[in-house]
Amino acid sequence: MTVLRTSVDTGAADFQRKREAMLALIGQLDEVLEDVRAGGGERYTQRHRGAASCCRASGWRCCSTATAGSSS
């Protein structure tokens, strides 16, 4: 495997400062992705479930109430 040479000083204060800032941003991204994977968070999950019950109450078919093989 080819080794790439670099002149980056990983011990430099500027490098460490930027590294910590990037790790903080990655942490924020991880939190957002966790919410997305959970359906957008509790607020949006409840909103979605509420919309499905509205469809059922009005007699509409929506993706959460339609059965497999049925046509609308």
Backbone as CSV, one residue per row, in Angstrom:
resi,resn,N_x,N_y,N_z,CA_x,CA_y,CA_z,C_x,C_y,C_z
1,MET,0.847,-1.172,0.000,0.000,0.000,0.000,0.895,1.238,0.000
2,THR,0.513,2.225,-0.784,1.268,3.465,-0.879,1.022,4.321,0.356
3,VAL,2.075,4.854,0.918,1.977,5.729,2.081,1.999,7.169,1.601
4,LEU,1.006,7.933,1.999,0.955,9.353,1.642,1.676,10.153,2.716
5,ARG,2.575,10.982,2.281,3.318,11.837,3.221,2.525,13.113,3.476
6,THR,2.634,13.620,4.687,1.913,14.843,5.036,2.798,15.734,5.895
7,SER,2.479,17.006,5.861,3.213,17.947,6.710,2.321,18.472,7.831
8,VAL,1.186,17.821,8.045,0.255,18.232,9.103,0.866,17.908,10.460
9,ASP,0.858,18.897,11.328,1.375,18.713,12.685,0.181,18.453,13.603
10,THR,-0.078,17.181,13.882,-1.242,16.826,14.697,-1.087,17.252,16.157
11,GLY,0.090,17.671,16.535,0.311,18.143,17.898,0.156,19.647,18.041
12,ALA,-0.028,20.349,16.924,-0.158,21.807,16.954,-1.467,22.221,17.615
13,ALA,-1.433,23.339,18.311,-2.613,23.851,19.009,-3.740,24.138,18.024
14,ASP,-3.424,24.690,16.860,-4.438,24.999,15.856,-5.116,23.720,15.361
15,PHE,-4.337,22.673,15.127,-4.893,21.393,14.698,-5.824,20.844,15.770
16,GLN,-5.400,20.868,17.016,-6.200,20.345,18.122,-7.511,21.111,18.282
17,ARG,-7.429,22.440,18.129,-8.633,23.276,18.241,-9.632,22.912,17.141
18,LYS,-9.141,22.786,15.923,-10.026,22.444,14.800,-10.561,21.022,14.930
19,ARG,-9.754,20.126,15.464,-10.187,18.744,15.664,-11.346,18.686,16.661
20,GLU,-11.202,19.403,17.765,-12.261,19.433,18.778,-13.543,20.051,18.222
21,ALA,-13.416,21.095,17.421,-14.589,21.718,16.815,-15.281,20.735,15.863
22,MET,-14.507,19.998,15.088,-15.080,19.019,14.160,-15.753,17.876,14.917
23,LEU,-15.145,17.409,15.992,-15.763,16.350,16.787,-17.085,16.809,17.402
24,ALA,-17.164,18.079,17.796,-18.410,18.627,18.335,-19.487,18.645,17.251
25,LEU,-19.119,19.030,16.040,-20.070,19.038,14.928,-20.539,17.619,14.598
26,ILE,-19.636,16.665,14.637,-19.997,15.272,14.388,-20.978,14.789,15.456
27,GLY,-20.773,15.201,16.692,-21.696,14.852,17.767,-23.085,15.408,17.521
28,GLN,-23.152,16.655,17.053,-24.443,17.263,16.730,-25.123,16.514,15.589
29,LEU,-24.355,16.147,14.577,-24.898,15.395,13.448,-25.440,14.046,13.907
30,ASP,-24.710,13.380,14.793,-25.174,12.096,15.326,-26.518,12.237,16.031
31,GLU,-26.709,13.333,16.776,-27.977,13.570,17.466,-29.114,13.778,16.476
32,VAL,-28.854,14.538,15.419,-29.873,14.781,14.394,-30.227,13.476,13.697
33,LEU,-29.220,12.683,13.353,-29.472,11.415,12.680,-30.257,10.455,13.563
34,GLU,-30.010,10.508,14.851,-30.767,9.665,15.787,-32.249,10.037,15.752
35,ASP,-32.544,11.348,15.722,-33.935,11.800,15.623,-34.557,11.367,14.303
36,VAL,-33.801,11.485,13.227,-34.310,11.101,11.907,-34.649,9.613,11.886
37,ARG,-33.755,8.808,12.415,-33.994,7.361,12.441,-35.199,6.996,13.303
38,ALA,-35.496,7.846,14.275,-36.634,7.597,15.166,-37.922,8.202,14.604
39,GLY,-37.903,8.626,13.363,-39.113,9.170,12.740,-39.246,10.667,12.871
40,GLY,-38.171,11.359,13.176,-38.208,12.809,13.264,-38.416,13.336,14.669
41,GLY,-38.413,12.456,15.635,-38.636,12.887,17.005,-40.082,12.669,17.416
42,GLU,-40.335,12.748,18.681,-41.662,12.464,19.237,-42.733,13.377,18.653
43,ARG,-42.423,14.657,18.505,-43.406,15.619,17.989,-43.889,15.215,16.602
44,TYR,-42.973,14.867,15.725,-43.350,14.534,14.356,-43.952,13.137,14.250
45,THR,-43.537,12.234,15.118,-44.148,10.906,15.132,-45.613,11.020,15.536
46,GLN,-45.906,11.805,16.566,-47.290,12.012,16.993,-48.103,12.712,15.907
47,ARG,-47.488,13.665,15.232,-48.167,14.383,14.146,-48.550,13.411,13.031
48,HIS,-47.633,12.521,12.696,-47.891,11.532,11.649,-49.024,10.589,12.065
49,ARG,-48.962,10.122,13.284,-50.010,9.218,13.769,-51.357,9.922,13.816
50,GLY,-51.363,11.183,14.169,-52.597,11.959,14.195,-53.188,12.117,12.809
51,ALA,-52.350,12.291,11.801,-52.826,12.425,10.427,-53.471,11.126,9.967
52,ALA,-52.915,10.001,10.361,-53.485,8.708,9.972,-54.856,8.522,10.601
53,SER,-55.018,8.924,11.857,-56.329,8.762,12.496,-57.341,9.702,11.854
54,CYS,-56.915,10.854,11.392,-57.794,11.790,10.694,-58.293,11.152,9.398
55,CYS,-57.409,10.460,8.682,-57.795,9.776,7.448,-58.841,8.708,7.746
56,ARG,-58.625,7.941,8.781,-59.570,6.862,9.130,-60.925,7.443,9.510
57,ALA,-60.924,8.516,10.271,-62.176,9.107,10.731,-62.989,9.657,9.565
58,SER,-62.319,10.156,8.547,-63.034,10.737,7.419,-63.329,9.723,6.324
59,GLY,-62.890,8.475,6.517,-63.145,7.434,5.532,-62.123,7.399,4.405
60,TRP,-61.089,8.224,4.498,-60.045,8.233,3.483,-59.114,7.071,3.711
61,ARG,-58.507,6.639,2.646,-57.455,5.624,2.758,-56.117,6.330,2.658
62,CYS,-55.257,6.025,3.563,-53.909,6.568,3.487,-52.924,5.419,3.645
63,CYS,-51.663,5.712,3.508,-50.655,4.653,3.500,-50.662,3.824,4.781
64,SER,-51.003,4.410,5.915,-50.953,3.669,7.166,-52.213,2.848,7.416
65,THR,-53.273,3.068,6.646,-54.503,2.334,6.880,-54.852,1.400,5.725
66,ALA,-54.218,1.573,4.573,-54.496,0.716,3.424,-53.957,-0.691,3.678
67,THR,-54.660,-1.677,3.184,-54.198,-3.052,3.341,-53.527,-3.504,2.068
68,ALA,-52.669,-4.497,2.187,-51.937,-5.007,1.041,-52.920,-5.559,0.014
69,GLY,-52.678,-5.215,-1.225,-53.496,-5.739,-2.305,-54.774,-4.960,-2.568
70,SER,-55.070,-3.958,-1.743,-56.291,-3.188,-1.978,-56.001,-2.056,-2.938
71,SER,-56.982,-1.636,-3.677,-56.791,-0.517,-4.589,-57.738,0.601,-4.182
72,SER,-57.307,1.840,-4.407,-58.166,2.959,-4.020,-58.579,3.771,-5.208
